[in-house]
Amino acid sequence: MDFTLITFICLFFYNGITYIINLLMNIVIPPIAIILLFFFLPPYLLVKYFISTTIKPVLSKNVAGKVILITGASSGIGKQLAIEYARRGACLALVARREKKLESVAHSTTLIGCQDVFIMCADVSNPEHCKLCIEETIKYYGRLDHLVNNAGIAPVSMFEYCPDVTNYVQAMDTNFWGSVYCTYNAIPHLKKSKGRIIGIASSAGWLATPRISIYSASKAAVISFYETLRVEIGNDVGITIVTPGLIESEMTQGKFLSREGRLRVDPEMRDTEISLMPIMPAKECARAIVKSACQGDDYVAQPPWIRPTLFWRVFWPEILDWCNRILLVPGPGQPETDTLSKKIFDLFPGVDRYLHPGTIHFPEHKGDAEEIFAYYH
Ligand SMILES: NC(=O)c1ccc[n+]([C@@H]2O[C@H](COP(=O)([O-])OP(=O)(O)OC[C@H]3O[C@@H](n4cnc5c(N)ncnc54)[C@H](OP(=O)(O)O)[C@@H]3O)[C@@H](O)[C@H]2O)c1
């Protein structure tokens, strides 16, 4: 037998065996998964619920005197997280790009019990800035206990309407790589302190909502990154993955990355995207996040009702996609904001007052660029 024939026979048997193994797994694995779901899930959830309501609160760690670094602390969730940690007596290192806003947050934290606070103006999409932020924190406090990766921006536009897709690279650089850079530099210090990483992702990581495809992808990447990292280093450093729904912040005021790649305020687009969905106050959200981080939870969803939407994604994705398409996608050739969700929103003037905190309605004057600039800088 010549060499080519032997190779052919070997390949035939090799591929045949892998084909049979995969075929067997296709037959065996799905029923096992379903049986596990029915028989294992109820007791698993019960035990988890028991532990989270009885044991975890008792073992909850005190963060008084602990060193907490928060990125994106100049507004929204990050600002409220700083205030909540301060209320619990922590020492803070606050990071963002806008100095004046950071100074004002730092001032607020000192008024309510923060042991010590310092601010760093940095852009988390720059790896050198992230390295420096961690180094400066260690230089100042000598340790790091919690790293809260919260900085983020949201590009909002139908994907195909974007004139240059590279305009959105900054979203991935900030939301995903910003978290990765800070995490990478912080791990040695967090290992020493047996500390914790709090990664602010989003429920958009699993909910396929139109106009935020790049944002959703960046948040799905954050979830996946931290889940994998937890398997690698979970014994040394805790990781809490946070998946907020809609929370009061500059983002829910309509501050989005436009398709031209610039941050701008677009309340009309905000109303289209959010419509009559309720928005949770940032203070409440921050309290729940810090409580969960102190208890050592792996996941936090805020508001809690957002978590079951993950099951919808898993069990009836087509229906979810269909609803989103009907509600949030404009008709062919129509403006982006000409959607059923916006029409429903406009049908109930004043109802949003009960669903959305008043603060998200600033700035009302969409055209007043100077006022908007002064507010955001
Ligand atoms: N609000 C929601 O409904 C919601 C829902 C799910 C997830 N989230 C996530 O929650 C996090 C906080 O957002 P938010 O809702 O509180 O919005 P926000 O008020 O706009 O806050 C975003 C923060 O990130 C900072 N930031 C943005 N780009 C940065 C950069 N390159 N370097 C450093 N800091 C940067 C901003 O500060 P500077 O502009 O001063 O740099 C600001 O402090 C984000 O990761 C967001 O994706 C929000």
The ligand as a MOL file (V3000), in Angstrom:
LIG
                    3D

  0  0  0     0  0            999 V3000
M  V30 BEGIN CTAB
M  V30 COUNTS 48 52 0 0 0
M  V30 BEGIN ATOM
M  V30 1 N -27.4200 54.2490 33.2790 0
M  V30 2 C -27.8290 53.0730 32.8550 0
M  V30 3 O -29.0270 52.8710 32.5820 0
M  V30 4 C -26.8490 51.9390 32.7440 0
M  V30 5 C -27.3380 50.6630 32.4890 0
M  V30 6 C -26.4490 49.6100 32.3940 0
M  V30 7 C -25.1040 49.8240 32.5520 0
M  V30 8 N -24.6370 51.0700 32.7830 0 CHG=1
M  V30 9 C -23.1960 51.2540 32.9390 0
M  V30 10 O -22.9220 51.9580 34.1150 0
M  V30 11 C -21.6640 52.6150 33.9870 0
M  V30 12 C -21.8020 54.0490 34.4600 0
M  V30 13 O -22.5980 54.7750 33.5510 0
M  V30 14 P -23.7170 55.8160 34.0020 0
M  V30 15 O -25.0100 55.2510 33.6130 0
M  V30 16 O -23.4920 56.2180 35.3960 0 CHG=-1
M  V30 17 O -23.4350 57.0010 32.9630 0
M  V30 18 P -22.6880 58.3800 33.1450 0
M  V30 19 O -23.3810 59.2310 34.1260 0
M  V30 20 O -22.5240 58.8930 31.7580 0
M  V30 21 O -21.2720 57.9750 33.7420 0
M  V30 22 C -20.2210 57.4840 32.9580 0
M  V30 23 C -18.9310 57.7330 33.6910 0
M  V30 24 O -17.8670 57.1720 32.9520 0
M  V30 25 C -16.8420 58.1550 32.8270 0
M  V30 26 N -16.0960 57.9210 31.6010 0
M  V30 27 C -16.5760 57.8250 30.3500 0
M  V30 28 N -15.5770 57.6210 29.4970 0
M  V30 29 C -14.4430 57.5930 30.2280 0
M  V30 30 C -13.0600 57.4330 29.9000 0
M  V30 31 N -12.6430 57.2300 28.6530 0
M  V30 32 N -12.1560 57.4730 30.9200 0
M  V30 33 C -12.5580 57.6860 32.1900 0
M  V30 34 N -13.8330 57.8340 32.5580 0
M  V30 35 C -14.7480 57.8050 31.5740 0
M  V30 36 C -17.5790 59.4850 32.8340 0
M  V30 37 O -16.7370 60.5220 33.3110 0
M  V30 38 P -15.9590 61.5930 32.4110 0
M  V30 39 O -16.8540 61.9580 31.2670 0
M  V30 40 O -15.7160 62.7230 33.3730 0
M  V30 41 O -14.7030 60.9470 31.9860 0
M  V30 42 C -18.6500 59.2070 33.8600 0
M  V30 43 O -18.1500 59.4350 35.1570 0
M  V30 44 C -21.2680 52.4990 32.5220 0
M  V30 45 O -20.3230 51.4750 32.3830 0
M  V30 46 C -22.5680 52.0980 31.8470 0
M  V30 47 O -22.3460 51.3870 30.6690 0
M  V30 48 C -25.4820 52.1470 32.8790 0
M  V30 END ATOM
M  V30 BEGIN BOND
M  V30 1 1 1 2
M  V30 2 2 2 3
M  V30 3 1 2 4
M  V30 4 1 4 5
M  V30 5 2 4 48
M  V30 6 2 5 6
M  V30 7 1 6 7
M  V30 8 2 7 8
M  V30 9 1 8 9
M  V30 10 1 8 48
M  V30 11 1 9 10
M  V30 12 1 9 46
M  V30 13 1 10 11
M  V30 14 1 11 12
M  V30 15 1 11 44
M  V30 16 1 12 13
M  V30 17 1 13 14
M  V30 18 2 14 15
M  V30 19 1 14 16
M  V30 20 1 14 17
M  V30 21 1 17 18
M  V30 22 2 18 19
M  V30 23 1 18 20
M  V30 24 1 18 21
M  V30 25 1 21 22
M  V30 26 1 22 23
M  V30 27 1 23 24
M  V30 28 1 23 42
M  V30 29 1 24 25
M  V30 30 1 25 26
M  V30 31 1 25 36
M  V30 32 1 26 27
M  V30 33 1 26 35
M  V30 34 2 27 28
M  V30 35 1 28 29
M  V30 36 1 29 30
M  V30 37 2 29 35
M  V30 38 1 30 31
M  V30 39 2 30 32
M  V30 40 1 32 33
M  V30 41 2 33 34
M  V30 42 1 34 35
M  V30 43 1 36 37
M  V30 44 1 36 42
M  V30 45 1 37 38
M  V30 46 2 38 39
M  V30 47 1 38 40
M  V30 48 1 38 41
M  V30 49 1 42 43
M  V30 50 1 44 45
M  V30 51 1 44 46
M  V30 52 1 46 47
M  V30 END BOND
M  V30 END CTAB
M  END
